[in-house]
Amino acid sequence: MTADQLRNFTGGEWMPVAGAESVPVTNPATGDTIAIHPMSMNAEVDAAVDAAKAAFWDWWMTPVPTRSAMMFRYRHLVWEARDELAEIIVRENGKTLAEAKGEMLRALQYIEHASAVTETMKGAVTENVGSGVDIEFIREPLGPFAIIAPFNFPAMIPLYFTWAVATGNPVIVKPSEHCPLTTIRLVELAAEAGFPPGVVNMVLGDRSVVERLAVHPDVVGLSFVGSSTVAEAVYKLVTGNAKRCQAQGGSKNHLVVTDSAVIDKCLPNIVSSMLGNSSQRCFAGSNLLVYDSIYDEFMDGFLTEVGRFRLGDGMDPDTTMGPVISPDSQRQLEQAVDTAVAEGSEVLLDGRGAKVEGHPNGNWMGPTVVTGRPGMEIFDRELFGPVRAVQRVSGLDEALSVVNASTYGHTAAIYTEHGGVAREFRQRADVGQVGINIGTPAPIAFYAVGGRKTSFYGSLRGRANDAVDFYTDKKVVVSTWHVDTSQDTGVDPAFEGKS
Ligand code: NAD
């Protein structure tokens, strides 16, 4: 069987890509090529932008309740297809089927929040800011937006487009070249839901597509999610071209386990937070900071739990940890452990060289736990896979100084039953999201997601009401009227309430 050559979706048509290069999309558990992903050239990007631009006015003029109703229809179709989509996620991303189903539920919430546009598009009026003068703001869409997604949530993050579209903007979505198939299915469903041609476009490609979209004069803004280095470069390019940009970057999330934590209750959450989705989550706990007084006892339980993960193909119901995304990623993770050992780390659990029977070509990296400290690469740099570091800390001050010294500022969590400690941590942690006895402070769709330092470039966060603000402009209108209403205006007095 030959793998499908994937196509762009431009102006309501699936278009073959004449790009010179292509890359295989592989199943990370088997190494099998499941599709051929072509790299679009500038002409193909421009065609998608042209289609979006051409669709803009009519889509903007489509009544808001009609746009909302179409989002409801889209939500229904995605709901009906959720299991099929989850299986596509497993095939191209590698996560377990349970994790993929969880992603689909979260993804559906994105559509649900975006559907509330009849409420979220409301403006505001103040009467009589001067004598007979009123002022109001109305929300207007701006035009074609680009949405750039990473590989790790192939349904959720491309669906950032729902807020852009619901608020009246056409979009050009670029999925990750590792995981385009889920997005393709979501775009097919958008067409089925009835979004007019040109409202939802999708272009396949890599860096050059992003860079073309970033500078294209008809693209008004770009929403990016990916690693910090790329987020920074993309943000500078887009804003340097006088466009709106929000760029969510990478992370190094700290979990602090204090002496008042209820360990048996917290442990399952700590473990799943650190290693769920093979740690390929921007919200995954990366560095564990454990109070010295409970370190030995805690680590016994922690390592026992972590050792229970069963590596395998995500479609196998017994699998609790899938592969990492690529052979390159696997190599980088293994090298990071080698470097840590050379820098003095002790390896407490070693997942290097893991094998899965019947899957000789999968990208296997078993859960790995090493000791570390700030200044070591393993502790400071984002590692997107199941290699986690642990450090003893003397108490809250030391834990916070470690959290706040990080160049990232995505999330941090504390496990404690002491309200004062939790409150102090919440205030002093220099991060965008805080967890208290929950190690994965990933906001649901109804809260905006952001971060600080190199974890987020921009001011309006992704998702929720911040997304509505990002994709609309608050146009301010000041008005006064000169007809003397004491005179006959030609309007039926009954209508004017004068009868
Ligand atoms: P990535 O940065 O390699 O790629 C992200 C997107 O950018 C892809 O579509 C890719 O094609 C494109 N891209 C890659 N290099 C580029 C370049 N030089 N210029 C322009 N575009 C480029 O990220 P990834 O490996 O796909 O995803 C994992 C990363 O995403 C991790 O760092 C993770 O923390 C981050 N992430 C962050 C969040 C968040 O909410 N902050 C959410 C999910 C993932």
Residues whose N, C-alpha, C, O or C-beta is under 5 A from the ligand:
A	BS01	NAD	I148 A149 P150 F151 N152 K174 P175 S176 E177 G205 D206 R207 V210 V225 G226 S227 S228 V230 Q248 G249 G250 S251 C282 S455
